[in-house]
C-alpha cells in the first residue's frame, strides 16, 4: 500500500513539473534567440562604424 502511494505521489510530482520544465526550456530558447539577434545587431553596428571611420579618414586625407 505504501509503495502505491509513493508511486502515485511521484507520478503527480512529475506531471506537475513537466509543464514547468517545458516553460523553462522555451524561455531558454527564446533568450538564446534574442541574444543571437543582439549579437548580430552589434556586429552590424560595429561594421557600420568601421566603414564610417574609414570614410572620415579618407575625407581627411583627401582634404590635406
PyMOL Python script that loads the backbone (N, CA, C, O; Angstrom):
from pymol import cmd

cmd.read_pdbstr("""\
ATOM      1  N   UNK A   1       0.823  -1.196   0.000  1.00  0.00           N
ATOM      2  CA  UNK A   1       0.000   0.000   0.000  1.00  0.00           C
ATOM      3  C   UNK A   1       0.873   1.268   0.000  1.00  0.00           C
ATOM      4  O   UNK A   1       0.597   2.210  -0.743  1.00  0.00           O
ATOM      5  N   UNK A   2       1.911   1.290   0.822  1.00  0.00           N
ATOM      6  CA  UNK A   2       2.810   2.440   0.885  1.00  0.00           C
ATOM      7  C   UNK A   2       3.525   2.668  -0.439  1.00  0.00           C
ATOM      8  O   UNK A   2       3.743   3.808  -0.849  1.00  0.00           O
ATOM      9  N   UNK A   3       3.890   1.572  -1.107  1.00  0.00           N
ATOM     10  CA  UNK A   3       4.551   1.677  -2.402  1.00  0.00           C
ATOM     11  C   UNK A   3       3.634   2.336  -3.430  1.00  0.00           C
ATOM     12  O   UNK A   3       4.081   3.163  -4.225  1.00  0.00           O
ATOM     13  N   UNK A   4       2.385   1.980  -3.415  1.00  0.00           N
ATOM     14  CA  UNK A   4       1.405   2.544  -4.348  1.00  0.00           C
ATOM     15  C   UNK A   4       1.228   4.049  -4.107  1.00  0.00           C
ATOM     16  O   UNK A   4       1.159   4.836  -5.051  1.00  0.00           O
ATOM     17  N   UNK A   5       1.157   4.431  -2.839  1.00  0.00           N
ATOM     18  CA  UNK A   5       1.014   5.853  -2.502  1.00  0.00           C
ATOM     19  C   UNK A   5       2.256   6.621  -2.967  1.00  0.00           C
ATOM     20  O   UNK A   5       2.135   7.711  -3.526  1.00  0.00           O
ATOM     21  N   UNK A   6       3.428   6.069  -2.743  1.00  0.00           N
ATOM     22  CA  UNK A   6       4.664   6.716  -3.171  1.00  0.00           C
ATOM     23  C   UNK A   6       4.708   6.819  -4.691  1.00  0.00           C
ATOM     24  O   UNK A   6       5.127   7.847  -5.222  1.00  0.00           O
ATOM     25  N   UNK A   7       4.293   5.801  -5.385  1.00  0.00           N
ATOM     26  CA  UNK A   7       4.279   5.811  -6.844  1.00  0.00           C
ATOM     27  C   UNK A   7       3.329   6.876  -7.377  1.00  0.00           C
ATOM     28  O   UNK A   7       3.672   7.617  -8.297  1.00  0.00           O
ATOM     29  N   UNK A   8       2.151   6.949  -6.805  1.00  0.00           N
ATOM     30  CA  UNK A   8       1.179   7.964  -7.224  1.00  0.00           C
ATOM     31  C   UNK A   8       1.721   9.365  -6.942  1.00  0.00           C
ATOM     32  O   UNK A   8       1.545  10.274  -7.754  1.00  0.00           O
ATOM     33  N   UNK A   9       2.377   9.544  -5.800  1.00  0.00           N
ATOM     34  CA  UNK A   9       2.955  10.847  -5.454  1.00  0.00           C
ATOM     35  C   UNK A   9       4.046  11.230  -6.456  1.00  0.00           C
ATOM     36  O   UNK A   9       4.114  12.381  -6.888  1.00  0.00           O
ATOM     37  N   UNK A  10       4.893  10.277  -6.822  1.00  0.00           N
ATOM     38  CA  UNK A  10       5.949  10.552  -7.789  1.00  0.00           C
ATOM     39  C   UNK A  10       5.372  10.922  -9.152  1.00  0.00           C
ATOM     40  O   UNK A  10       5.841  11.859  -9.798  1.00  0.00           O
ATOM     41  N   UNK A  11       4.364  10.190  -9.580  1.00  0.00           N
ATOM     42  CA  UNK A  11       3.726  10.493 -10.865  1.00  0.00           C
ATOM     43  C   UNK A  11       3.087  11.876 -10.826  1.00  0.00           C
ATOM     44  O   UNK A  11       3.180  12.629 -11.795  1.00  0.00           O
ATOM     45  N   UNK A  12       2.444  12.212  -9.721  1.00  0.00           N
ATOM     46  CA  UNK A  12       1.818  13.519  -9.579  1.00  0.00           C
ATOM     47  C   UNK A  12       2.861  14.642  -9.632  1.00  0.00           C
ATOM     48  O   UNK A  12       2.656  15.657 -10.297  1.00  0.00           O
ATOM     49  N   UNK A  13       3.960  14.452  -8.936  1.00  0.00           N
ATOM     50  CA  UNK A  13       5.029  15.453  -8.960  1.00  0.00           C
ATOM     51  C   UNK A  13       5.593  15.584 -10.374  1.00  0.00           C
ATOM     52  O   UNK A  13       5.841  16.696 -10.841  1.00  0.00           O
ATOM     53  N   UNK A  14       5.794  14.471 -11.050  1.00  0.00           N
ATOM     54  CA  UNK A  14       6.304  14.503 -12.421  1.00  0.00           C
ATOM     55  C   UNK A  14       5.350  15.241 -13.346  1.00  0.00           C
ATOM     56  O   UNK A  14       5.779  16.052 -14.166  1.00  0.00           O
ATOM     57  N   UNK A  15       4.057  14.964 -13.218  1.00  0.00           N
ATOM     58  CA  UNK A  15       3.060  15.619 -14.067  1.00  0.00           C
ATOM     59  C   UNK A  15       3.027  17.118 -13.792  1.00  0.00           C
ATOM     60  O   UNK A  15       2.843  17.913 -14.714  1.00  0.00           O
ATOM     61  N   UNK A  16       3.202  17.511 -12.534  1.00  0.00           N
ATOM     62  CA  UNK A  16       3.188  18.934 -12.207  1.00  0.00           C
ATOM     63  C   UNK A  16       4.471  19.644 -12.649  1.00  0.00           C
ATOM     64  O   UNK A  16       4.433  20.822 -13.003  1.00  0.00           O
ATOM     65  N   UNK A  17       5.592  18.944 -12.632  1.00  0.00           N
ATOM     66  CA  UNK A  17       6.863  19.555 -13.022  1.00  0.00           C
ATOM     67  C   UNK A  17       7.071  19.603 -14.530  1.00  0.00           C
ATOM     68  O   UNK A  17       7.842  20.431 -15.016  1.00  0.00           O
ATOM     69  N   UNK A  18       6.412  18.749 -15.268  1.00  0.00           N
ATOM     70  CA  UNK A  18       6.608  18.692 -16.712  1.00  0.00           C
ATOM     71  C   UNK A  18       6.296  20.023 -17.403  1.00  0.00           C
ATOM     72  O   UNK A  18       7.112  20.467 -18.212  1.00  0.00           O
ATOM     73  N   UNK A  19       5.171  20.682 -17.134  1.00  0.00           N
ATOM     74  CA  UNK A  19       4.936  21.986 -17.773  1.00  0.00           C
ATOM     75  C   UNK A  19       5.955  23.044 -17.333  1.00  0.00           C
ATOM     76  O   UNK A  19       6.335  23.908 -18.124  1.00  0.00           O
ATOM     77  N   UNK A  20       6.387  22.977 -16.098  1.00  0.00           N
ATOM     78  CA  UNK A  20       7.388  23.925 -15.604  1.00  0.00           C
ATOM     79  C   UNK A  20       8.710  23.751 -16.350  1.00  0.00           C
ATOM     80  O   UNK A  20       9.335  24.734 -16.747  1.00  0.00           O
ATOM     81  N   UNK A  21       9.128  22.523 -16.537  1.00  0.00           N
ATOM     82  CA  UNK A  21      10.361  22.241 -17.268  1.00  0.00           C
ATOM     83  C   UNK A  21      10.220  22.692 -18.718  1.00  0.00           C
ATOM     84  O   UNK A  21      11.152  23.263 -19.284  1.00  0.00           O
ATOM     85  N   UNK A  22       9.063  22.440 -19.319  1.00  0.00           N
ATOM     86  CA  UNK A  22       8.812  22.896 -20.689  1.00  0.00           C
ATOM     87  C   UNK A  22       8.866  24.409 -20.798  1.00  0.00           C
ATOM     88  O   UNK A  22       9.429  24.946 -21.752  1.00  0.00           O
ATOM     89  N   UNK A  23       8.292  25.087 -19.840  1.00  0.00           N
ATOM     90  CA  UNK A  23       8.302  26.553 -19.830  1.00  0.00           C
ATOM     91  C   UNK A  23       9.723  27.091 -19.694  1.00  0.00           C
ATOM     92  O   UNK A  23      10.098  28.036 -20.388  1.00  0.00           O
ATOM     93  N   UNK A  24      10.501  26.505 -18.822  1.00  0.00           N
ATOM     94  CA  UNK A  24      11.896  26.925 -18.650  1.00  0.00           C
ATOM     95  C   UNK A  24      12.683  26.684 -19.935  1.00  0.00           C
ATOM     96  O   UNK A  24      13.490  27.527 -20.329  1.00  0.00           O
ATOM     97  N   UNK A  25      12.464  25.563 -20.585  1.00  0.00           N
ATOM     98  CA  UNK A  25      13.153  25.251 -21.828  1.00  0.00           C
ATOM     99  C   UNK A  25      12.783  26.261 -22.912  1.00  0.00           C
ATOM    100  O   UNK A  25      13.652  26.757 -23.629  1.00  0.00           O
ATOM    101  N   UNK A  26      11.493  26.563 -23.028  1.00  0.00           N
ATOM    102  CA  UNK A  26      11.033  27.532 -24.022  1.00  0.00           C
ATOM    103  C   UNK A  26      11.641  28.911 -23.758  1.00  0.00           C
ATOM    104  O   UNK A  26      12.081  29.578 -24.694  1.00  0.00           O
ATOM    105  N   UNK A  27      11.670  29.341 -22.504  1.00  0.00           N
ATOM    106  CA  UNK A  27      12.265  30.629 -22.157  1.00  0.00           C
ATOM    107  C   UNK A  27      13.755  30.660 -22.479  1.00  0.00           C
ATOM    108  O   UNK A  27      14.276  31.683 -22.924  1.00  0.00           O
ATOM    109  N   UNK A  28      14.430  29.554 -22.258  1.00  0.00           N
ATOM    110  CA  UNK A  28      15.856  29.465 -22.580  1.00  0.00           C
ATOM    111  C   UNK A  28      16.083  29.607 -24.078  1.00  0.00           C
ATOM    112  O   UNK A  28      16.994  30.317 -24.505  1.00  0.00           O
ATOM    113  N   UNK A  29      15.263  28.938 -24.873  1.00  0.00           N
ATOM    114  CA  UNK A  29      15.391  29.060 -26.329  1.00  0.00           C
ATOM    115  C   UNK A  29      15.111  30.488 -26.779  1.00  0.00           C
ATOM    116  O   UNK A  29      15.806  31.012 -27.650  1.00  0.00           O
ATOM    117  N   UNK A  30      14.104  31.117 -26.195  1.00  0.00           N
ATOM    118  CA  UNK A  30      13.781  32.495 -26.561  1.00  0.00           C
ATOM    119  C   UNK A  30      14.925  33.433 -26.190  1.00  0.00           C
ATOM    120  O   UNK A  30      15.254  34.339 -26.955  1.00  0.00           O
ATOM    121  N   UNK A  31      15.526  33.228 -25.037  1.00  0.00           N
ATOM    122  CA  UNK A  31      16.646  34.067 -24.613  1.00  0.00           C
ATOM    123  C   UNK A  31      17.847  33.869 -25.538  1.00  0.00           C
ATOM    124  O   UNK A  31      18.536  34.835 -25.866  1.00  0.00           O
ATOM    125  N   UNK A  32      18.103  32.643 -25.957  1.00  0.00           N
ATOM    126  CA  UNK A  32      19.207  32.380 -26.880  1.00  0.00           C
ATOM    127  C   UNK A  32      18.968  33.069 -28.220  1.00  0.00           C
ATOM    128  O   UNK A  32      19.881  33.654 -28.801  1.00  0.00           O
ATOM    129  N   UNK A  33      17.726  32.991 -28.704  1.00  0.00           N
ATOM    130  CA  UNK A  33      17.386  33.619 -29.971  1.00  0.00           C
ATOM    131  C   UNK A  33      17.560  35.140 -29.886  1.00  0.00           C
ATOM    132  O   UNK A  33      18.117  35.761 -30.791  1.00  0.00           O
ATOM    133  N   UNK A  34      17.083  35.720 -28.803  1.00  0.00           N
ATOM    134  CA  UNK A  34      17.217  37.164 -28.625  1.00  0.00           C
ATOM    135  C   UNK A  34      18.683  37.571 -28.491  1.00  0.00           C
ATOM    136  O   UNK A  34      19.100  38.596 -29.030  1.00  0.00           O
ATOM    137  N   UNK A  35      19.452  36.774 -27.776  1.00  0.00           N
ATOM    138  CA  UNK A  35      20.879  37.057 -27.629  1.00  0.00           C
ATOM    139  C   UNK A  35      21.577  37.020 -28.978  1.00  0.00           C
ATOM    140  O   UNK A  35      22.414  37.876 -29.266  1.00  0.00           O
ATOM    141  N   UNK A  36      21.246  36.049 -29.797  1.00  0.00           N
ATOM    142  CA  UNK A  36      21.843  35.946 -31.124  1.00  0.00           C
ATOM    143  C   UNK A  36      21.485  37.160 -31.973  1.00  0.00           C
ATOM    144  O   UNK A  36      22.331  37.683 -32.698  1.00  0.00           O
ATOM    145  N   UNK A  37      20.240  37.608 -31.885  1.00  0.00           N
ATOM    146  CA  UNK A  37      19.821  38.783 -32.639  1.00  0.00           C
ATOM    147  C   UNK A  37      20.579  40.028 -32.170  1.00  0.00           C
ATOM    148  O   UNK A  37      20.983  40.853 -32.990  1.00  0.00           O
ATOM    149  N   UNK A  38      20.771  40.163 -30.869  1.00  0.00           N
ATOM    150  CA  UNK A  38      21.506  41.309 -30.332  1.00  0.00           C
ATOM    151  C   UNK A  38      22.970  41.288 -30.784  1.00  0.00           C
ATOM    152  O   UNK A  38      23.537  42.329 -31.118  1.00  0.00           O
ATOM    153  N   UNK A  39      23.564  40.119 -30.791  1.00  0.00           N
ATOM    154  CA  UNK A  39      24.959  39.993 -31.238  1.00  0.00           C
ATOM    155  C   UNK A  39      25.070  40.379 -32.706  1.00  0.00           C
ATOM    156  O   UNK A  39      26.000  41.086 -33.095  1.00  0.00           O
ATOM    157  N   UNK A  40      24.125  39.919 -33.524  1.00  0.00           N
ATOM    158  CA  UNK A  40      24.146  40.269 -34.946  1.00  0.00           C
ATOM    159  C   UNK A  40      23.954  41.772 -35.136  1.00  0.00           C
ATOM    160  O   UNK A  40      24.606  42.376 -35.988  1.00  0.00           O
ATOM    161  N   UNK A  41      23.075  42.372 -34.356  1.00  0.00           N
ATOM    162  CA  UNK A  41      22.845  43.814 -34.449  1.00  0.00           C
ATOM    163  C   UNK A  41      24.118  44.579 -34.058  1.00  0.00           C
ATOM    164  O   UNK A  41      24.494  45.550 -34.715  1.00  0.00           O
ATOM    165  N   UNK A  42      24.764  44.136 -33.000  1.00  0.00           N
ATOM    166  CA  UNK A  42      26.001  44.794 -32.568  1.00  0.00           C
ATOM    167  C   UNK A  42      27.094  44.650 -33.634  1.00  0.00           C
ATOM    168  O   UNK A  42      27.866  45.582 -33.856  1.00  0.00           O
ATOM    169  N   UNK A  43      27.162  43.511 -34.281  1.00  0.00           N
ATOM    170  CA  UNK A  43      28.158  43.299 -35.330  1.00  0.00           C
ATOM    171  C   UNK A  43      27.888  44.231 -36.509  1.00  0.00           C
ATOM    172  O   UNK A  43      28.821  44.811 -37.064  1.00  0.00           O
ATOM    173  N   UNK A  44      26.626  44.379 -36.895  1.00  0.00           N
ATOM    174  CA  UNK A  44      26.294  45.301 -37.986  1.00  0.00           C
ATOM    175  C   UNK A  44      26.663  46.740 -37.615  1.00  0.00           C
ATOM    176  O   UNK A  44      27.211  47.475 -38.437  1.00  0.00           O
ATOM    177  N   UNK A  45      26.364  47.135 -36.388  1.00  0.00           N
ATOM    178  CA  UNK A  45      26.717  48.479 -35.940  1.00  0.00           C
ATOM    179  C   UNK A  45      28.230  48.687 -35.927  1.00  0.00           C
ATOM    180  O   UNK A  45      28.722  49.747 -36.314  1.00  0.00           O
ATOM    181  N   UNK A  46      28.956  47.676 -35.483  1.00  0.00           N
ATOM    182  CA  UNK A  46      30.418  47.771 -35.473  1.00  0.00           C
ATOM    183  C   UNK A  46      30.957  47.940 -36.889  1.00  0.00           C
ATOM    184  O   UNK A  46      31.846  48.758 -37.129  1.00  0.00           O
ATOM    185  N   UNK A  47      30.414  47.164 -37.822  1.00  0.00           N
ATOM    186  CA  UNK A  47      30.858  47.277 -39.210  1.00  0.00           C
ATOM    187  C   UNK A  47      30.509  48.643 -39.791  1.00  0.00           C
ATOM    188  O   UNK A  47      31.299  49.229 -40.530  1.00  0.00           O
ATOM    189  N   UNK A  48      29.326  49.146 -39.455  1.00  0.00           N
ATOM    190  CA  UNK A  48      28.928  50.462 -39.936  1.00  0.00           C
ATOM    191  C   UNK A  48      29.850  51.547 -39.375  1.00  0.00           C
ATOM    192  O   UNK A  48      30.261  52.450 -40.104  1.00  0.00           O
ATOM    193  N   UNK A  49      30.171  51.464 -38.103  1.00  0.00           N
ATOM    194  CA  UNK A  49      31.082  52.432 -37.503  1.00  0.00           C
ATOM    195  C   UNK A  49      32.465  52.362 -38.134  1.00  0.00           C
ATOM    196  O   UNK A  49      33.093  53.391 -38.380  1.00  0.00           O
ATOM    197  N   UNK A  50      32.935  51.158 -38.395  1.00  0.00           N
ATOM    198  CA  UNK A  50      34.239  50.985 -39.036  1.00  0.00           C
ATOM    199  C   UNK A  50      34.224  51.594 -40.434  1.00  0.00           C
ATOM    200  O   UNK A  50      35.179  52.264 -40.827  1.00  0.00           O
ATOM    201  N   UNK A  51      33.167  51.370 -41.174  1.00  0.00           N
ATOM    202  CA  UNK A  51      33.039  51.933 -42.520  1.00  0.00           C
ATOM    203  C   UNK A  51      33.023  53.460 -42.462  1.00  0.00           C
ATOM    204  O   UNK A  51      33.707  54.124 -43.241  1.00  0.00           O
ATOM    205  N   UNK A  52      32.244  54.007 -41.542  1.00  0.00           N
ATOM    206  CA  UNK A  52      32.174  55.462 -41.412  1.00  0.00           C
ATOM    207  C   UNK A  52      33.515  56.056 -40.978  1.00  0.00           C
ATOM    208  O   UNK A  52      33.885  57.139 -41.432  1.00  0.00           O
ATOM    209  N   UNK A  53      34.232  55.372 -40.120  1.00  0.00           N
ATOM    210  CA  UNK A  53      35.552  55.834 -39.699  1.00  0.00           C
ATOM    211  C   UNK A  53      36.504  55.853 -40.889  1.00  0.00           C
ATOM    212  O   UNK A  53      37.269  56.803 -41.058  1.00  0.00           O
ATOM    213  N   UNK A  54      36.463  54.818 -41.708  1.00  0.00           N
ATOM    214  CA  UNK A  54      37.315  54.770 -42.894  1.00  0.00           C
ATOM    215  C   UNK A  54      36.960  55.892 -43.865  1.00  0.00           C
ATOM    216  O   UNK A  54      37.848  56.506 -44.456  1.00  0.00           O
ATOM    217  N   UNK A  55      35.669  56.159 -44.032  1.00  0.00           N
ATOM    218  CA  UNK A  55      35.243  57.239 -44.920  1.00  0.00           C
ATOM    219  C   UNK A  55      35.731  58.586 -44.401  1.00  0.00           C
ATOM    220  O   UNK A  55      36.173  59.430 -45.180  1.00  0.00           O
ATOM    221  N   UNK A  56      35.651  58.788 -43.087  1.00  0.00           N
ATOM    222  CA  UNK A  56      36.117  60.034 -42.480  1.00  0.00           C
ATOM    223  C   UNK A  56      37.619  60.194 -42.661  1.00  0.00           C
ATOM    224  O   UNK A  56      38.097  61.289 -42.960  1.00  0.00           O
ATOM    225  N   UNK A  57      38.366  59.110 -42.482  1.00  0.00           N
ATOM    226  CA  UNK A  57      39.818  59.172 -42.683  1.00  0.00           C
ATOM    227  C   UNK A  57      40.163  59.485 -44.142  1.00  0.00           C
ATOM    228  O   UNK A  57      41.077  60.265 -44.407  1.00  0.00           O
ATOM    229  N   UNK A  58      39.442  58.884 -45.080  1.00  0.00           N
ATOM    230  CA  UNK A  58      39.683  59.174 -46.496  1.00  0.00           C
ATOM    231  C   UNK A  58      39.394  60.644 -46.799  1.00  0.00           C
ATOM    232  O   UNK A  58      40.144  61.307 -47.515  1.00  0.00           O
ATOM    233  N   UNK A  59      38.306  61.127 -46.244  1.00  0.00           N
ATOM    234  CA  UNK A  59      37.941  62.517 -46.474  1.00  0.00           C
ATOM    235  C   UNK A  59      39.002  63.457 -45.902  1.00  0.00           C
ATOM    236  O   UNK A  59      39.353  64.454 -46.534  1.00  0.00           O
ATOM    237  N   UNK A  60      39.503  63.152 -44.737  1.00  0.00           N
ATOM    238  CA  UNK A  60      40.561  63.970 -44.133  1.00  0.00           C
ATOM    239  C   UNK A  60      41.850  63.923 -44.961  1.00  0.00           C
ATOM    240  O   UNK A  60      42.509  64.944 -45.156  1.00  0.00           O
ATOM    241  N   UNK A  61      42.196  62.729 -45.442  1.00  0.00           N
ATOM    242  CA  UNK A  61      43.407  62.581 -46.256  1.00  0.00           C
ATOM    243  C   UNK A  61      43.271  63.311 -47.593  1.00  0.00           C
ATOM    244  O   UNK A  61      44.241  63.894 -48.078  1.00  0.00           O
ATOM    245  N   UNK A  62      42.099  63.288 -48.184  1.00  0.00           N
ATOM    246  CA  UNK A  62      41.874  63.956 -49.463  1.00  0.00           C
ATOM    247  C   UNK A  62      41.906  65.481 -49.307  1.00  0.00           C
ATOM    248  O   UNK A  62      42.324  66.191 -50.222  1.00  0.00           O
ATOM    249  N   UNK A  63      41.471  65.974 -48.163  1.00  0.00           N
ATOM    250  CA  UNK A  63      41.414  67.423 -47.969  1.00  0.00           C
ATOM    251  C   UNK A  63      42.780  68.014 -47.627  1.00  0.00           C
ATOM    252  O   UNK A  63      42.943  69.234 -47.652  1.00  0.00           O
ATOM    253  N   UNK A  64      43.757  67.174 -47.310  1.00  0.00           N
ATOM    254  CA  UNK A  64      45.100  67.670 -46.960  1.00  0.00           C
ATOM    255  C   UNK A  64      45.902  68.030 -48.156  1.00  0.00           C
ATOM    256  O   UNK A  64      47.048  68.461 -48.024  1.00  0.00           O
TER     257      UNK A  64
END
""", "prot")
cmd.dss("prot")
cmd.show_as("cartoon", "prot")
cmd.util.cbc("prot")
cmd.orient("prot")
